[in-house]
Amino acid sequence: MKTRRDFLKTSGALALGALLQPYASEAAKVPNNVGIQLYTVRKEMLADAVGTLKQLAKLGYKELESARSEKGHYYGLSAAEIKKVTRDLGMNLRSGHVHIDKDWQKTVDEAAASGQQYLICSSLPSQGQTVSNYQRVAETFTKAAEACKKANLVFGYHNHEYEFEKADGKILYDILLDQTDPNLVKMELDLGWVIVTGHDPVKYFEKYPNRFPLWHLKDMHKTKEESTEFGKGRINITRMFQNAQKSGMKYFFIEQEEYAGEPMASVKHNIDFLKKLNF
């Protein structure tokens, strides 16, 4: 089965110099409702979903985003089961990563039953790094979002790095933003992947205000296109939160896909890092 990483293509772009600087000391405040993308602990969730959720709750995570796996959208749990487990633990299943396919309405109905608020497409529904394909994708997103709206869900798209390639002089990601209704189609901005391409997330916040209610907060290795623990990579976390209002960010999910040691150790390091930041 393909993983989310299979959809990624290397771009070789360097990060902006300004984003490589150490964390700033200007005043800012990280929200208390720290979230995590469960793909970060994918093996643990597949082995013991309930036990892993209990560990995350103990560490202080409050907001959750699921990701499609070989056991379905909720790691072998039903929509009703994960809704009850997370609420009993004082957590919110806020969002979920899915694919747009022939079973889209079933996916929407399942998400509504789980109690989540957002439904995020995690990869392009059709392939092709061309303007025409991204225009088709924008149309697909609009239809998908309309189905979500009927179920009281908010539709969004999660980027990787390849969307920031150019075709015919246009940044392909911008086509998705420009050719969809900002009130209907939202974006979950993966800050780490944006920075890897040499783009500045804050510039996107300013150009498309309130378009990014969800973030993936991900630090990226200084010399590789891989994620790493907070404080070891290139993202200026402080600067991101200082500009959160422009983004319209409501929730953020820590995500880490590669690890120096055990995933749970990284998960603990990352939330502890945020708690210790002195803004």
Rosetta blueprint (number, residue, H / E / L):
1 M L
2 K L
3 T L
4 R H
5 R H
6 D H
7 F H
8 L L
9 K L
10 T L
11 S L
12 G L
13 A L
14 L L
15 A L
16 L L
17 G H
18 A H
19 L H
20 L H
21 Q L
22 P L
23 Y L
24 A L
25 S L
26 E L
27 A L
28 A L
29 K L
30 V L
31 P L
32 N L
33 N L
34 V L
35 G E
36 I E
37 Q E
38 L H
39 Y H
40 T H
41 V H
42 R H
43 K H
44 E H
45 M H
46 L H
47 A H
48 D L
49 A H
50 V H
51 G H
52 T H
53 L H
54 K H
55 Q H
56 L H
57 A H
58 K H
59 L H
60 G L
61 Y L
62 K L
63 E E
64 L E
65 E E
66 S E
67 A E
68 R L
69 S E
70 E L
71 K L
72 G E
73 H L
74 Y L
75 Y L
76 G L
77 L L
78 S L
79 A H
80 A H
81 E H
82 I H
83 K H
84 K H
85 V H
86 T H
87 R H
88 D H
89 L L
90 G L
91 M L
92 N E
93 L E
94 R E
95 S E
96 G E
97 H E
98 V E
99 H L
100 I L
101 D L
102 K L
103 D L
104 W H
105 Q H
106 K H
107 T H
108 V H
109 D H
110 E H
111 A H
112 A H
113 A H
114 S H
115 G L
116 Q L
117 Q L
118 Y E
119 L E
120 I E
121 C E
122 S L
123 S L
124 L L
125 P L
126 S L
127 Q L
128 G L
129 Q L
130 T L
131 V H
132 S H
133 N H
134 Y H
135 Q H
136 R H
137 V H
138 A H
139 E H
140 T H
141 F H
142 T H
143 K H
144 A H
145 A H
146 E H
147 A H
148 C H
149 K H
150 K H
151 A L
152 N L
153 L L
154 V E
155 F E
156 G E
157 Y E
158 H E
159 N L
160 H L
161 E L
162 Y H
163 E H
164 F H
165 E L
166 K E
167 A E
168 D L
169 G L
170 K E
171 I E
172 L H
173 Y H
174 D H
175 I H
176 L H
177 L H
178 D H
179 Q L
180 T L
181 D L
182 P L
183 N L
184 L L
185 V E
186 K E
187 M E
188 E E
189 L E
190 D E
191 L H
192 G H
193 W H
194 V H
195 I H
196 V H
197 T L
198 G L
199 H L
200 D L
201 P H
202 V H
203 K H
204 Y H
205 F H
206 E H
207 K H
208 Y L
209 P L
210 N L
211 R L
212 F L
213 P L
214 L E
215 W E
216 H E
217 L E
218 K L
219 D E
220 M E
221 H L
222 K L
223 T L
224 K L
225 E L
226 E L
227 S E
228 T E
229 E L
230 F L
231 G L
232 K L
233 G L
234 R L
235 I L
236 N L
237 I H
238 T H
239 R H
240 M H
241 F H
242 Q H
243 N L
244 A H
245 Q H
246 K H
247 S H
248 G L
249 M L
250 K L
251 Y E
252 F E
253 F E
254 I E
255 E L
256 Q L
257 E L
258 E L
259 Y L
260 A L
261 G L
262 E L
263 P H
264 M H
265 A H
266 S H
267 V H
268 K H
269 H H
270 N H
271 I H
272 D H
273 F H
274 L H
275 K H
276 K H
277 L L
278 N L
279 F L
